[in-house]
């Protein structure tokens, strides 16, 4: 994981890697009538974290930013 110039970690990159890692993990789970819908939901939630984070970065106000970050937290 690469650090930004100020020593922090790039959250956009981290959320993308998180989504990719979840997909890789879910590919290893055996598929049956119980796990198929669960796998689908896990992948949708994990990959939406990055999308919601990008939306938060484009927020029109601090209140809007906080709301969108809360959605990221809830999805994760």
C-alpha positions, 0 to 999 in steps of 0.5 A: 500500500502506497503512502501519500506525500503527507504520510497518510494512505490513499483512501481511494486506492484502499477502497479499490483494493478492499473491493478487489480483495473481497471479490477474490475471497468470494470466488473461493467460497463454494456456491450453493443455494445459501451462499449465492445470495450472500456472496452477491450481497457481500460483493455489492456492499464491499465494492460500493464503499469505493463508489460512495467514497468517491461521491463523498469527495465530490460533496457540495458541503461538509454536511453532505460529505459527512452523510456520504462517509456515513454511508461508506461506513454503513456499507463496510 
